[in-house]
Amino acid sequence: MGALGLSIGNGEVIHAWDKVGINNYLDIEKLKTAIGWEKPKYIGWVSLERIMVGFQRKVY
């Protein structure tokens, strides 16, 4: 299972690991692990353009 955090600048990341929070990206691995979840691990940054590859806008 994976989690995602969004950089808000100055090394800070907003995330919803256990609850919505803001932490320094180096502190992400120190977050408390929820039952059934793996320990969070910082694996690097990805550009928004790469995340959005293949995105298709929903037509309602």
C-alpha distance matrix in Angstrom:
0.0 3.8 7.0 10.4 13.8 17.2 20.1 23.2 25.5 27.0 23.8 22.2 18.8 18.2 14.7 13.5 11.5 13.5 16.3 17.5 18.8 20.3 20.1 21.4 18.9 20.0 19.2 15.5 15.0 17.3 15.4 15.3 12.2 11.6 12.1 9.3 6.9 7.3 10.1 9.8 11.6 13.8 14.0 16.6 17.9 17.8 20.7 20.4 22.4 19.9 17.0 19.6 20.7 21.1 20.9 23.4 25.0 25.1 28.6 29.5
3.8 0.0 3.7 6.8 10.3 13.5 16.4 19.5 21.8 23.4 20.3 18.8 15.4 14.9 11.8 11.3 9.7 12.7 14.9 15.4 16.4 17.5 17.2 18.3 15.6 17.1 16.7 12.9 13.0 15.7 14.0 14.7 12.3 12.5 14.0 11.9 8.8 8.5 10.0 8.2 9.5 11.0 11.1 13.3 14.3 14.3 17.1 17.0 19.3 16.9 14.1 16.9 18.3 19.3 18.9 21.7 23.2 23.8 27.5 28.6
7.0 3.7 0.0 3.7 6.9 10.3 13.3 16.2 18.6 20.4 17.4 15.5 12.0 11.2 8.0 7.9 6.9 10.3 12.0 11.9 12.8 13.9 14.0 15.4 13.0 15.1 14.4 10.6 11.7 14.2 12.0 13.3 11.8 12.1 14.5 13.3 10.0 10.0 10.4 7.7 9.3 10.1 11.1 12.6 13.0 13.3 15.8 15.4 18.2 16.5 13.5 16.2 18.4 19.7 18.7 21.5 22.5 23.2 26.9 27.9
10.4 6.8 3.7 0.0 3.8 6.8 9.9 12.9 15.4 17.5 14.9 13.1 9.4 8.8 6.5 7.9 8.3 12.0 12.7 11.4 12.0 12.3 12.7 13.8 11.5 14.2 14.1 10.7 12.7 15.2 13.4 15.4 14.6 15.2 17.9 17.0 13.6 13.4 13.2 9.9 10.6 10.0 10.7 11.0 10.5 10.6 12.6 12.1 15.2 13.9 10.9 13.7 16.2 18.0 16.8 19.8 20.6 21.7 25.4 26.6
13.8 10.3 6.9 3.8 0.0 3.8 6.6 9.3 11.9 13.9 11.5 9.4 5.7 5.5 4.5 7.5 8.6 12.2 12.1 10.0 9.6 9.1 9.6 10.7 8.8 12.1 12.1 9.2 12.1 14.3 12.7 15.3 15.5 16.5 19.7 19.4 15.9 15.5 14.5 10.9 11.3 9.8 11.2 10.7 9.7 10.5 12.1 11.8 15.4 14.8 12.2 14.9 17.8 20.0 18.6 21.6 22.0 23.3 26.9 28.0
17.2 13.5 10.3 6.8 3.8 0.0 3.8 6.3 9.2 12.0 10.4 8.4 5.3 5.4 6.6 9.9 11.8 15.2 14.3 11.5 10.9 9.5 10.5 11.1 9.7 13.5 14.0 11.8 15.1 17.1 15.8 18.7 19.1 20.1 23.3 23.1 19.7 19.3 18.1 14.4 14.4 12.2 13.2 11.5 9.3 9.8 10.2 9.5 13.3 13.6 11.4 13.6 16.8 19.3 17.7 20.6 20.7 22.4 25.8 27.1
20.1 16.4 13.3 9.9 6.6 3.8 0.0 3.8 5.6 8.4 7.1 5.9 4.4 6.5 9.0 12.7 14.3 17.5 16.6 13.6 12.0 9.5 9.8 9.3 8.3 12.0 13.2 12.0 15.4 17.3 16.6 19.9 20.9 22.3 25.8 25.8 22.2 21.4 19.7 15.9 15.3 12.4 13.5 11.1 8.7 10.0 10.2 10.4 14.0 14.7 13.4 15.6 18.7 21.6 20.2 23.2 23.3 25.3 28.6 30.1
23.2 19.5 16.2 12.9 9.3 6.3 3.8 0.0 3.8 7.1 7.5 5.7 5.7 6.8 10.3 13.8 15.9 18.6 17.0 13.6 11.7 8.9 10.0 9.9 10.3 13.9 14.7 14.1 17.7 19.0 18.2 21.5 22.9 24.2 27.8 28.1 24.7 24.2 22.4 18.7 18.4 15.7 17.1 14.7 12.3 13.5 13.0 12.7 16.2 17.5 16.3 17.9 21.2 24.0 22.2 24.9 24.4 26.4 29.4 30.6
25.5 21.8 18.6 15.4 11.9 9.2 5.6 3.8 0.0 3.8 5.4 5.6 7.5 9.8 13.3 17.0 18.6 21.3 19.9 16.7 14.3 10.9 10.9 9.6 10.1 13.2 14.7 14.9 18.3 19.6 19.5 23.0 24.7 26.4 30.0 30.4 26.9 25.9 23.7 20.1 19.2 16.1 17.3 14.6 12.3 14.0 13.5 14.1 17.3 18.6 18.0 19.9 22.8 26.0 24.5 27.4 27.2 29.4 32.4 33.9
27.0 23.4 20.4 17.5 13.9 12.0 8.4 7.1 3.8 0.0 3.8 5.5 8.8 11.7 15.0 18.7 19.7 22.2 21.1 18.1 15.2 11.5 10.5 8.3 9.5 11.7 13.4 14.6 17.7 18.6 19.1 22.7 24.8 27.0 30.6 31.3 27.7 26.5 23.9 20.4 19.3 16.2 17.8 15.3 13.7 16.2 16.2 17.3 20.4 21.4 21.0 23.2 26.0 29.2 28.0 31.0 30.9 33.1 36.2 37.6
23.8 20.3 17.4 14.9 11.5 10.4 7.1 7.5 5.4 3.8 0.0 3.8 6.7 10.3 13.0 16.6 17.1 19.8 19.2 16.7 13.7 10.2 8.3 5.5 5.8 8.1 10.1 11.1 14.1 15.3 16.0 19.7 21.6 23.9 27.5 28.0 24.4 23.0 20.3 16.8 15.6 12.5 14.3 12.0 11.1 14.0 14.9 16.4 19.6 19.9 19.4 22.0 24.6 27.8 26.9 30.0 30.3 32.4 35.7 37.1
22.2 18.8 15.5 13.1 9.4 8.4 5.9 5.7 5.6 5.5 3.8 0.0 3.8 6.8 9.8 13.4 14.3 16.7 15.8 13.1 10.1 6.5 5.5 4.3 5.8 8.9 9.4 9.8 13.4 14.2 14.1 17.6 19.6 21.6 25.2 26.0 22.5 21.6 19.1 15.6 15.2 12.7 15.0 13.3 12.2 14.7 15.5 16.2 19.8 20.2 19.0 21.4 24.4 27.3 25.9 28.9 28.8 30.6 33.8 35.0
18.8 15.4 12.0 9.4 5.7 5.3 4.4 5.7 7.5 8.8 6.7 3.8 0.0 3.8 6.3 10.0 11.1 14.0 13.2 10.5 8.2 5.5 5.5 6.0 5.8 9.5 9.6 8.5 12.2 13.5 12.6 15.9 17.3 18.9 22.5 23.0 19.5 18.9 16.8 13.2 13.3 11.1 13.3 12.0 10.9 12.9 14.0 14.2 17.9 18.0 16.3 18.7 21.8 24.4 22.9 25.9 25.9 27.5 30.8 31.9
18.2 14.9 11.2 8.8 5.5 5.4 6.5 6.8 9.8 11.7 10.3 6.8 3.8 0.0 3.8 7.2 9.4 11.8 10.3 7.1 5.7 4.4 6.7 8.9 9.2 12.6 11.8 10.2 13.8 14.7 12.8 15.6 16.8 17.7 21.3 21.9 18.8 18.9 17.3 13.9 14.9 13.4 15.6 14.7 13.5 14.7 15.5 14.8 18.6 18.9 16.5 18.5 21.9 24.1 22.1 24.7 24.3 25.4 28.7 29.4
14.7 11.8 8.0 6.5 4.5 6.6 9.0 10.3 13.3 15.0 13.0 9.8 6.3 3.8 0.0 3.8 5.8 8.7 7.9 5.6 5.6 6.4 8.1 10.7 10.2 13.2 11.9 9.3 12.5 13.5 11.0 13.2 13.9 14.4 17.8 18.3 15.2 15.7 14.5 11.4 13.0 12.4 14.7 14.6 13.9 15.0 16.3 15.5 19.1 18.9 16.0 18.2 21.4 23.2 21.3 23.8 23.7 24.5 27.9 28.4
13.5 11.3 7.9 7.9 7.5 9.9 12.7 13.8 17.0 18.7 16.6 13.4 10.0 7.2 3.8 0.0 3.8 5.8 5.0 4.1 6.2 8.8 10.7 13.7 13.4 15.9 14.0 11.1 13.7 14.3 11.0 12.2 12.4 12.0 15.3 15.9 13.3 14.6 14.1 11.7 14.2 14.6 16.8 17.4 17.0 17.8 19.2 18.1 21.5 21.0 17.8 19.7 22.9 24.1 22.0 24.2 24.0 24.2 27.5 27.7
11.5 9.7 6.9 8.3 8.6 11.8 14.3 15.9 18.6 19.7 17.1 14.3 11.1 9.4 5.8 3.8 0.0 3.8 5.6 6.7 7.7 10.0 10.7 13.5 12.8 14.6 12.3 9.2 10.9 11.4 8.0 8.8 8.7 8.6 12.0 12.8 10.0 11.2 10.5 8.6 11.6 12.8 15.4 16.7 17.1 18.3 20.4 19.8 23.2 22.2 19.1 21.5 24.2 25.5 23.9 26.3 26.5 26.7 30.2 30.4
13.5 12.7 10.3 12.0 12.2 15.2 17.5 18.6 21.3 22.2 19.8 16.7 14.0 11.8 8.7 5.8 3.8 0.0 3.8 6.9 8.3 11.5 12.4 15.6 15.6 17.0 14.1 11.5 12.9 12.3 8.5 7.9 8.2 7.1 10.5 12.3 10.4 12.4 11.8 11.0 14.4 16.0 18.8 20.3 20.9 22.1 24.1 23.4 26.8 25.9 22.7 24.9 27.7 28.7 26.9 29.1 29.0 28.8 32.1 31.9
16.3 14.9 12.0 12.7 12.1 14.3 16.6 17.0 19.9 21.1 19.2 15.8 13.2 10.3 7.9 5.0 5.6 3.8 0.0 3.8 6.1 9.8 11.8 15.4 16.0 17.9 15.1 12.9 15.1 14.4 10.8 10.9 11.8 10.8 14.1 15.8 14.0 15.9 15.2 13.8 16.9 17.8 20.6 21.5 21.4 22.5 24.0 22.9 26.4 26.0 22.8 24.6 27.7 28.8 26.6 28.6 28.0 27.8 30.9 30.5
17.5 15.4 11.9 11.4 10.0 11.5 13.6 13.6 16.7 18.1 16.7 13.1 10.5 7.1 5.6 4.1 6.7 6.9 3.8 0.0 3.8 7.2 10.1 13.6 14.4 16.9 14.6 12.6 15.5 15.3 12.0 13.2 14.4 13.9 17.3 18.7 16.4 17.8 16.9 14.7 17.2 17.2 19.9 20.1 19.5 20.5 21.5 20.3 23.9 23.9 20.8 22.4 25.8 27.2 24.8 26.8 26.0 26.1 29.2 29.0
18.8 16.4 12.8 12.0 9.6 10.9 12.0 11.7 14.3 15.2 13.7 10.1 8.2 5.7 5.6 6.2 7.7 8.3 6.1 3.8 0.0 3.8 6.5 10.2 11.6 14.0 11.6 10.4 13.6 13.1 10.4 12.4 14.3 14.8 18.5 20.1 17.4 18.2 16.5 14.0 16.0 15.7 18.7 18.7 18.2 19.8 21.0 20.3 24.0 24.1 21.4 23.4 26.7 28.5 26.4 28.7 28.1 28.7 31.8 31.9
20.3 17.5 13.9 12.3 9.1 9.5 9.5 8.9 10.9 11.5 10.2 6.5 5.5 4.4 6.4 8.8 10.0 11.5 9.8 7.2 3.8 0.0 3.8 7.1 9.0 11.6 9.9 9.4 13.1 12.8 11.1 14.0 16.1 17.4 21.1 22.5 19.5 19.5 17.4 14.4 15.7 14.5 17.5 16.9 16.2 18.2 19.2 18.9 22.7 23.0 20.7 22.9 26.2 28.4 26.5 29.1 28.6 29.6 32.8 33.2
20.1 17.2 14.0 12.7 9.6 10.5 9.8 10.0 10.9 10.5 8.3 5.5 5.5 6.7 8.1 10.7 10.7 12.4 11.8 10.1 6.5 3.8 0.0 3.8 6.1 8.1 6.3 6.7 10.3 10.0 9.3 12.6 15.0 17.1 20.8 22.1 18.9 18.3 15.6 12.7 13.4 12.1 15.4 15.0 15.0 17.6 19.2 19.6 23.3 23.2 21.3 23.9 26.9 29.4 27.9 30.8 30.7 31.9 35.3 36.0
21.4 18.3 15.4 13.8 10.7 11.1 9.3 9.9 9.6 8.3 5.5 4.3 6.0 8.9 10.7 13.7 13.5 15.6 15.4 13.6 10.2 7.1 3.8 0.0 3.8 5.4 5.3 6.9 10.1 10.4 11.0 14.7 16.9 19.4 23.1 24.1 20.7 19.4 16.4 13.4 13.0 11.0 14.0 13.1 13.3 16.4 18.1 19.2 22.7 22.5 21.2 24.1 26.8 29.6 28.5 31.6 31.8 33.4 36.8 37.9
18.9 15.6 13.0 11.5 8.8 9.7 8.3 10.3 10.1 9.5 5.8 5.8 5.8 9.2 10.2 13.4 12.8 15.6 16.0 14.4 11.6 9.0 6.1 3.8 0.0 3.8 5.4 5.4 8.3 10.0 10.8 14.5 16.0 18.7 22.1 22.6 18.9 17.3 14.4 11.1 10.0 7.4 10.2 9.4 10.0 13.3 15.4 16.9 20.2 19.6 18.4 21.6 24.0 26.9 26.1 29.4 30.0 31.7 35.3 36.6
20.0 17.1 15.1 14.2 12.1 13.5 12.0 13.9 13.2 11.7 8.1 8.9 9.5 12.6 13.2 15.9 14.6 17.0 17.9 16.9 14.0 11.6 8.1 5.4 3.8 0.0 3.8 5.6 6.9 8.3 10.4 14.0 15.7 18.9 22.1 22.8 19.2 17.1 13.8 11.0 9.5 7.5 10.6 10.5 12.1 15.7 18.2 20.1 23.3 22.2 21.3 24.7 26.8 29.7 29.2 32.6 33.4 35.2 38.8 40.1
19.2 16.7 14.4 14.1 12.1 14.0 13.2 14.7 14.7 13.4 10.1 9.4 9.6 11.8 11.9 14.0 12.3 14.1 15.1 14.6 11.6 9.9 6.3 5.3 5.4 3.8 0.0 3.8 5.5 5.3 7.1 10.7 13.0 16.1 19.5 20.6 17.3 15.6 12.2 9.9 9.7 8.9 12.6 13.2 14.7 18.0 20.5 21.9 25.3 24.3 22.8 26.1 28.4 31.0 30.2 33.4 34.0 35.4 38.9 39.9
15.5 12.9 10.6 10.7 9.2 11.8 12.0 14.1 14.9 14.6 11.1 9.8 8.5 10.2 9.3 11.1 9.2 11.5 12.9 12.6 10.4 9.4 6.7 6.9 5.4 5.6 3.8 0.0 3.8 5.4 5.6 9.3 10.6 13.5 16.9 17.6 14.1 12.6 9.5 6.6 7.0 6.7 10.4 11.5 13.0 15.9 18.6 19.6 23.0 21.8 20.0 23.2 25.6 27.9 27.1 30.3 31.0 32.2 35.8 36.8
15.0 13.0 11.7 12.7 12.1 15.1 15.4 17.7 18.3 17.7 14.1 13.4 12.2 13.8 12.5 13.7 10.9 12.9 15.1 15.5 13.6 13.1 10.3 10.1 8.3 6.9 5.5 3.8 0.0 3.8 5.6 8.5 9.3 12.7 15.6 16.2 12.8 10.6 7.0 5.1 5.2 6.5 10.1 12.2 14.6 17.5 20.7 22.1 25.1 23.4 21.8 25.2 27.2 29.4 29.0 32.2 33.3 34.4 38.1 39.1
17.3 15.7 14.2 15.2 14.3 17.1 17.3 19.0 19.6 18.6 15.3 14.2 13.5 14.7 13.5 14.3 11.4 12.3 14.4 15.3 13.1 12.8 10.0 10.4 10.0 8.3 5.3 5.4 3.8 0.0 3.8 6.5 8.7 12.2 15.3 16.7 13.8 12.2 8.5 7.8 8.9 10.2 13.9 15.7 17.9 20.9 23.8 25.0 28.2 26.8 24.9 28.3 30.4 32.6 31.9 35.0 35.8 36.7 40.3 41.0
15.4 14.0 12.0 13.4 12.7 15.8 16.6 18.2 19.5 19.1 16.0 14.1 12.6 12.8 11.0 11.0 8.0 8.5 10.8 12.0 10.4 11.1 9.3 11.0 10.8 10.4 7.1 5.6 5.6 3.8 0.0 3.8 6.3 9.3 12.7 14.4 11.6 10.9 7.9 7.1 9.5 11.1 14.8 16.6 18.3 20.8 23.5 24.1 27.5 26.2 23.9 26.9 29.3 31.2 30.2 33.1 33.6 34.2 37.7 38.2
15.3 14.7 13.3 15.4 15.3 18.7 19.9 21.5 23.0 22.7 19.7 17.6 15.9 15.6 13.2 12.2 8.8 7.9 10.9 13.2 12.4 14.0 12.6 14.7 14.5 14.0 10.7 9.3 8.5 6.5 3.8 0.0 3.8 6.5 9.7 12.0 10.0 10.1 7.8 8.5 11.7 14.1 17.4 19.7 21.5 23.7 26.5 26.9 30.2 28.7 26.2 29.1 31.4 33.0 31.9 34.6 35.1 35.3 38.8 39.0
12.2 12.3 11.8 14.6 15.5 19.1 20.9 22.9 24.7 24.8 21.6 19.6 17.3 16.8 13.9 12.4 8.7 8.2 11.8 14.4 14.3 16.1 15.0 16.9 16.0 15.7 13.0 10.6 9.3 8.7 6.3 3.8 0.0 3.8 6.6 8.4 6.3 6.7 5.4 7.3 10.8 13.8 16.7 19.4 21.4 23.2 26.2 26.5 29.5 27.7 25.1 28.0 30.1 31.3 30.4 33.0 33.8 33.9 37.4 37.7
11.6 12.5 12.1 15.2 16.5 20.1 22.3 24.2 26.4 27.0 23.9 21.6 18.9 17.7 14.4 12.0 8.6 7.1 10.8 13.9 14.8 17.4 17.1 19.4 18.7 18.9 16.1 13.5 12.7 12.2 9.3 6.5 3.8 0.0 3.8 6.2 5.4 7.8 8.3 9.9 13.6 16.6 19.1 21.7 23.3 24.7 27.5 27.3 30.3 28.5 25.5 28.1 30.2 31.1 30.0 32.2 32.8 32.5 35.8 35.8
12.1 14.0 14.5 17.9 19.7 23.3 25.8 27.8 30.0 30.6 27.5 25.2 22.5 21.3 17.8 15.3 12.0 10.5 14.1 17.3 18.5 21.1 20.8 23.1 22.1 22.1 19.5 16.9 15.6 15.3 12.7 9.7 6.6 3.8 0.0 3.8 5.6 8.4 10.0 12.4 15.9 19.2 21.4 24.3 26.1 27.3 30.1 29.9 32.7 30.7 27.7 30.2 32.0 32.5 31.6 33.7 34.4 33.9 37.1 37.0
9.3 11.9 13.3 17.0 19.4 23.1 25.8 28.1 30.4 31.3 28.0 26.0 23.0 21.9 18.3 15.9 12.8 12.3 15.8 18.7 20.1 22.5 22.1 24.1 22.6 22.8 20.6 17.6 16.2 16.7 14.4 12.0 8.4 6.2 3.8 0.0 3.8 6.8 9.7 12.1 15.2 18.6 20.1 23.2 25.1 25.9 28.8 28.6 31.1 28.8 25.9 28.4 29.8 30.1 29.5 31.6 32.7 32.1 35.4 35.5
6.9 8.8 10.0 13.6 15.9 19.7 22.2 24.7 26.9 27.7 24.4 22.5 19.5 18.8 15.2 13.3 10.0 10.4 14.0 16.4 17.4 19.5 18.9 20.7 18.9 19.2 17.3 14.1 12.8 13.8 11.6 10.0 6.3 5.4 5.6 3.8 0.0 3.8 6.6 8.4 11.6 14.8 16.5 19.5 21.3 22.3 25.3 25.3 27.8 25.6 22.7 25.5 27.0 27.7 27.1 29.5 30.6 30.5 34.0 34.3
7.3 8.5 10.0 13.4 15.5 19.3 21.4 24.2 25.9 26.5 23.0 21.6 18.9 18.9 15.7 14.6 11.2 12.4 15.9 17.8 18.2 19.5 18.3 19.4 17.3 17.1 15.6 12.6 10.6 12.2 10.9 10.1 6.7 7.8 8.4 6.8 3.8 0.0 3.8 6.2 8.7 12.3 13.7 17.1 19.4 20.7 24.0 24.5 27.0 24.5 22.1 25.2 26.5 27.5 27.3 30.1 31.5 31.8 35.4 36.2
10.1 10.0 10.4 13.2 14.5 18.1 19.7 22.4 23.7 23.9 20.3 19.1 16.8 17.3 14.5 14.1 10.5 11.8 15.2 16.9 16.5 17.4 15.6 16.4 14.4 13.8 12.2 9.5 7.0 8.5 7.9 7.8 5.4 8.3 10.0 9.7 6.6 3.8 0.0 3.8 6.4 10.0 12.3 15.5 18.0 20.0 23.3 24.2 26.9 24.6 22.5 25.8 27.3 28.8 28.5 31.5 32.8 33.3 37.0 37.8
9.8 8.2 7.7 9.9 10.9 14.4 15.9 18.7 20.1 20.4 16.8 15.6 13.2 13.9 11.4 11.7 8.6 11.0 13.8 14.7 14.0 14.4 12.7 13.4 11.1 11.0 9.9 6.6 5.1 7.8 7.1 8.5 7.3 9.9 12.4 12.1 8.4 6.2 3.8 0.0 3.8 6.8 9.4 12.2 14.5 16.5 19.7 20.6 23.5 21.4 19.3 22.6 24.4 26.2 25.8 28.9 30.1 30.9 34.6 35.6
11.6 9.5 9.3 10.6 11.3 14.4 15.3 18.4 19.2 19.3 15.6 15.2 13.3 14.9 13.0 14.2 11.6 14.4 16.9 17.2 16.0 15.7 13.4 13.0 10.0 9.5 9.7 7.0 5.2 8.9 9.5 11.7 10.8 13.6 15.9 15.2 11.6 8.7 6.4 3.8 0.0 3.8 6.1 9.2 12.1 14.5 18.0 19.5 22.1 19.8 18.3 22.0 23.4 25.5 25.5 28.9 30.4 31.6 35.4 36.8
13.8 11.0 10.1 10.0 9.8 12.2 12.4 15.7 16.1 16.2 12.5 12.7 11.1 13.4 12.4 14.6 12.8 16.0 17.8 17.2 15.7 14.5 12.1 11.0 7.4 7.5 8.9 6.7 6.5 10.2 11.1 14.1 13.8 16.6 19.2 18.6 14.8 12.3 10.0 6.8 3.8 0.0 3.8 5.9 8.7 11.6 15.0 16.9 19.6 17.6 16.5 20.2 21.7 24.2 24.3 27.8 29.2 30.9 34.6 36.2
14.0 11.1 11.1 10.7 11.2 13.2 13.5 17.1 17.3 17.8 14.3 15.0 13.3 15.6 14.7 16.8 15.4 18.8 20.6 19.9 18.7 17.5 15.4 14.0 10.2 10.6 12.6 10.4 10.1 13.9 14.8 17.4 16.7 19.1 21.4 20.1 16.5 13.7 12.3 9.4 6.1 3.8 0.0 3.8 7.2 9.5 13.2 15.5 17.6 15.1 14.6 18.4 19.3 22.0 22.5 26.2 28.0 29.9 33.6 35.6
16.6 13.3 12.6 11.0 10.7 11.5 11.1 14.7 14.6 15.3 12.0 13.3 12.0 14.7 14.6 17.4 16.7 20.3 21.5 20.1 18.7 16.9 15.0 13.1 9.4 10.5 13.2 11.5 12.2 15.7 16.6 19.7 19.4 21.7 24.3 23.2 19.5 17.1 15.5 12.2 9.2 5.9 3.8 0.0 3.8 6.8 10.2 13.0 15.1 13.1 13.1 16.8 17.9 20.9 21.4 25.1 26.8 29.1 32.7 34.8
17.9 14.3 13.0 10.5 9.7 9.3 8.7 12.3 12.3 13.7 11.1 12.2 10.9 13.5 13.9 17.0 17.1 20.9 21.4 19.5 18.2 16.2 15.0 13.3 10.0 12.1 14.7 13.0 14.6 17.9 18.3 21.5 21.4 23.3 26.1 25.1 21.3 19.4 18.0 14.5 12.1 8.7 7.2 3.8 0.0 3.8 6.7 9.5 11.8 10.4 10.6 14.0 15.5 18.8 19.0 22.7 24.1 26.6 30.2 32.3
17.8 14.3 13.3 10.6 10.5 9.8 10.0 13.5 14.0 16.2 14.0 14.7 12.9 14.7 15.0 17.8 18.3 22.1 22.5 20.5 19.8 18.2 17.6 16.4 13.3 15.7 18.0 15.9 17.5 20.9 20.8 23.7 23.2 24.7 27.3 25.9 22.3 20.7 20.0 16.5 14.5 11.6 9.5 6.8 3.8 0.0 3.8 6.5 8.3 6.6 7.1 10.5 11.7 15.1 15.5 19.2 20.8 23.5 27.0 29.4
20.7 17.1 15.8 12.6 12.1 10.2 10.2 13.0 13.5 16.2 14.9 15.5 14.0 15.5 16.3 19.2 20.4 24.1 24.0 21.5 21.0 19.2 19.2 18.1 15.4 18.2 20.5 18.6 20.7 23.8 23.5 26.5 26.2 27.5 30.1 28.8 25.3 24.0 23.3 19.7 18.0 15.0 13.2 10.2 6.7 3.8 0.0 3.8 5.3 5.4 6.6 8.9 10.4 14.1 14.1 17.6 19.0 22.0 25.3 27.8
20.4 17.0 15.4 12.1 11.8 9.5 10.4 12.7 14.1 17.3 16.4 16.2 14.2 14.8 15.5 18.1 19.8 23.4 22.9 20.3 20.3 18.9 19.6 19.2 16.9 20.1 21.9 19.6 22.1 25.0 24.1 26.9 26.5 27.3 29.9 28.6 25.3 24.5 24.2 20.6 19.5 16.9 15.5 13.0 9.5 6.5 3.8 0.0 3.8 5.4 5.1 6.2 8.8 12.1 11.3 14.6 15.5 18.5 21.7 24.2
22.4 19.3 18.2 15.2 15.4 13.3 14.0 16.2 17.3 20.4 19.6 19.8 17.9 18.6 19.1 21.5 23.2 26.8 26.4 23.9 24.0 22.7 23.3 22.7 20.2 23.3 25.3 23.0 25.1 28.2 27.5 30.2 29.5 30.3 32.7 31.1 27.8 27.0 26.9 23.5 22.1 19.6 17.6 15.1 11.8 8.3 5.3 3.8 0.0 3.8 5.5 5.2 6.5 10.0 10.0 13.2 14.7 18.0 21.1 24.0
19.9 16.9 16.5 13.9 14.8 13.6 14.7 17.5 18.6 21.4 19.9 20.2 18.0 18.9 18.9 21.0 22.2 25.9 26.0 23.9 24.1 23.0 23.2 22.5 19.6 22.2 24.3 21.8 23.4 26.8 26.2 28.7 27.7 28.5 30.7 28.8 25.6 24.5 24.6 21.4 19.8 17.6 15.1 13.1 10.4 6.6 5.4 5.4 3.8 0.0 3.8 5.4 5.4 9.1 10.1 13.7 15.9 19.0 22.2 25.2
17.0 14.1 13.5 10.9 12.2 11.4 13.4 16.3 18.0 21.0 19.4 19.0 16.3 16.5 16.0 17.8 19.1 22.7 22.8 20.8 21.4 20.7 21.3 21.2 18.4 21.3 22.8 20.0 21.8 24.9 23.9 26.2 25.1 25.5 27.7 25.9 22.7 22.1 22.5 19.3 18.3 16.5 14.6 13.1 10.6 7.1 6.6 5.1 5.5 3.8 0.0 3.8 5.7 8.5 8.4 12.2 14.1 16.7 20.2 22.8
19.6 16.9 16.2 13.7 14.9 13.6 15.6 17.9 19.9 23.2 22.0 21.4 18.7 18.5 18.2 19.7 21.5 24.9 24.6 22.4 23.4 22.9 23.9 24.1 21.6 24.7 26.1 23.2 25.2 28.3 26.9 29.1 28.0 28.1 30.2 28.4 25.5 25.2 25.8 22.6 22.0 20.2 18.4 16.8 14.0 10.5 8.9 6.2 5.2 5.4 3.8 0.0 3.8 6.1 5.2 8.8 10.6 13.6 16.9 19.7
20.7 18.3 18.4 16.2 17.8 16.8 18.7 21.2 22.8 26.0 24.6 24.4 21.8 21.9 21.4 22.9 24.2 27.7 27.7 25.8 26.7 26.2 26.9 26.8 24.0 26.8 28.4 25.6 27.2 30.4 29.3 31.4 30.1 30.2 32.0 29.8 27.0 26.5 27.3 24.4 23.4 21.7 19.3 17.9 15.5 11.7 10.4 8.8 6.5 5.4 5.7 3.8 0.0 3.8 5.6 8.9 11.8 14.8 17.9 21.1
21.1 19.3 19.7 18.0 20.0 19.3 21.6 24.0 26.0 29.2 27.8 27.3 24.4 24.1 23.2 24.1 25.5 28.7 28.8 27.2 28.5 28.4 29.4 29.6 26.9 29.7 31.0 27.9 29.4 32.6 31.2 33.0 31.3 31.1 32.5 30.1 27.7 27.5 28.8 26.2 25.5 24.2 22.0 20.9 18.8 15.1 14.1 12.1 10.0 9.1 8.5 6.1 3.8 0.0 3.8 6.3 9.8 12.4 15.3 18.6
20.9 18.9 18.7 16.8 18.6 17.7 20.2 22.2 24.5 28.0 26.9 25.9 22.9 22.1 21.3 22.0 23.9 26.9 26.6 24.8 26.4 26.5 27.9 28.5 26.1 29.2 30.2 27.1 29.0 31.9 30.2 31.9 30.4 30.0 31.6 29.5 27.1 27.3 28.5 25.8 25.5 24.3 22.5 21.4 19.0 15.5 14.1 11.3 10.0 10.1 8.4 5.2 5.6 3.8 0.0 3.8 6.6 9.3 12.5 15.6
23.4 21.7 21.5 19.8 21.6 20.6 23.2 24.9 27.4 31.0 30.0 28.9 25.9 24.7 23.8 24.2 26.3 29.1 28.6 26.8 28.7 29.1 30.8 31.6 29.4 32.6 33.4 30.3 32.2 35.0 33.1 34.6 33.0 32.2 33.7 31.6 29.5 30.1 31.5 28.9 28.9 27.8 26.2 25.1 22.7 19.2 17.6 14.6 13.2 13.7 12.2 8.8 8.9 6.3 3.8 0.0 3.8 6.3 9.1 12.4
25.0 23.2 22.5 20.6 22.0 20.7 23.3 24.4 27.2 30.9 30.3 28.8 25.9 24.3 23.7 24.0 26.5 29.0 28.0 26.0 28.1 28.6 30.7 31.8 30.0 33.4 34.0 31.0 33.3 35.8 33.6 35.1 33.8 32.8 34.4 32.7 30.6 31.5 32.8 30.1 30.4 29.2 28.0 26.8 24.1 20.8 19.0 15.5 14.7 15.9 14.1 10.6 11.8 9.8 6.6 3.8 0.0 3.8 6.4 9.6
25.1 23.8 23.2 21.7 23.3 22.4 25.3 26.4 29.4 33.1 32.4 30.6 27.5 25.4 24.5 24.2 26.7 28.8 27.8 26.1 28.7 29.6 31.9 33.4 31.7 35.2 35.4 32.2 34.4 36.7 34.2 35.3 33.9 32.5 33.9 32.1 30.5 31.8 33.3 30.9 31.6 30.9 29.9 29.1 26.6 23.5 22.0 18.5 18.0 19.0 16.7 13.6 14.8 12.4 9.3 6.3 3.8 0.0 3.8 6.3
28.6 27.5 26.9 25.4 26.9 25.8 28.6 29.4 32.4 36.2 35.7 33.8 30.8 28.7 27.9 27.5 30.2 32.1 30.9 29.2 31.8 32.8 35.3 36.8 35.3 38.8 38.9 35.8 38.1 40.3 37.7 38.8 37.4 35.8 37.1 35.4 34.0 35.4 37.0 34.6 35.4 34.6 33.6 32.7 30.2 27.0 25.3 21.7 21.1 22.2 20.2 16.9 17.9 15.3 12.5 9.1 6.4 3.8 0.0 3.8
29.5 28.6 27.9 26.6 28.0 27.1 30.1 30.6 33.9 37.6 37.1 35.0 31.9 29.4 28.4 27.7 30.4 31.9 30.5 29.0 31.9 33.2 36.0 37.9 36.6 40.1 39.9 36.8 39.1 41.0 38.2 39.0 37.7 35.8 37.0 35.5 34.3 36.2 37.8 35.6 36.8 36.2 35.6 34.8 32.3 29.4 27.8 24.2 24.0 25.2 22.8 19.7 21.1 18.6 15.6 12.4 9.6 6.3 3.8 0.0
